[in-house]
Amino acid sequence: MSIEQSKALVRQMVEEMFNRGNLSRAEEFLAPDFVEHEELPPGIPRGREGVKQLTATLRSAFPDFHATIDDIVAEGDKVVIRQTWSGTHKGEFMGVPPTGRRVSFGVIDIIRVDGGKFVEHWGQMDNMSMMQQLGAIPAPGQGGG
């Protein structure tokens, strides 16, 4: 698979799974032995089922969830995407009851592609910014002593 094909596959996965919520398509993108290296919330498994569960959780908490790819870079068998995730908090998320607040935060993902499928993933989400926007923790300059 060429670098451009790998980038196109990542774009397609973001659109189908994250933005449209077509979780049934996970098997098209994720290898059966897919390995998740990102720190996940308690109870979420590390394989492709975990990706489906985490995506379902996000889409349940943020029904208008949208991932925008800001940058996409690839070399060898890895594709790196810098994204902005956004949505309106209408369901419980990570113990935070619905606030109705709109959030927007950064995410960086590294995906290793082999045989036309994603086989490994490393990711970083700006949880601090998201939780500040939800009011779960004070933003800089708010509260404190």
Secondary structure, DSSP 8 states (H G I E B T S, - for coil): --HHHHHHHHHHHIIIIIIT--GGGHHHHEEEEEEE-S---TT--SSHHHHHHHHHHHHHHSTT-EEEEEEEEEETTEEEEEEEEEEE--S-BTTB-----EEEEEEEEEEEEETTEEEEEEEEE-HHHHHHHHTSS--TTSS--
